[in-house]
Amino acid sequence: MKLKELAYARSGDKGSNANIGVIAYSKENYVFLRTHLTEEKVAQYFSRLGSYHVKRFDLPNLLAFNFVLYGALDGGGSMSLRTDAQGKALGQAILQISFEVER
């Protein structure tokens, strides 16, 4: 199962850091993601970006999570030569994370 079946996402930047919001479609999905969409899983998925730390902030009243990928944007919009130096595509990218689910 892919994350896009459980949630939608938005992303952006704060300087050199990427910011990704993941919003669950339902409370059940939020409960599942709270256990399975960990900082470690997101860090490993985006490891090629060179982020030195990933922090998850839980927003249970919104059924959402905010992930900050520190250093992932290589200096940010005004300094980086990356195609997506502002992290706008990372919200779509995170939706491709897969989970193994027993049915």
Secondary structure, 3 states (H helix, E strand, C coil): CEHHHCEEEEEEEECCEEEEEEEECCHHHHHHHHHHCCHHHHHHHCHHHCCCEEEEEEEHHHCEEEEEEECCCCCCCCCCCCCCCCCCCHHHHHCCCECCCCC
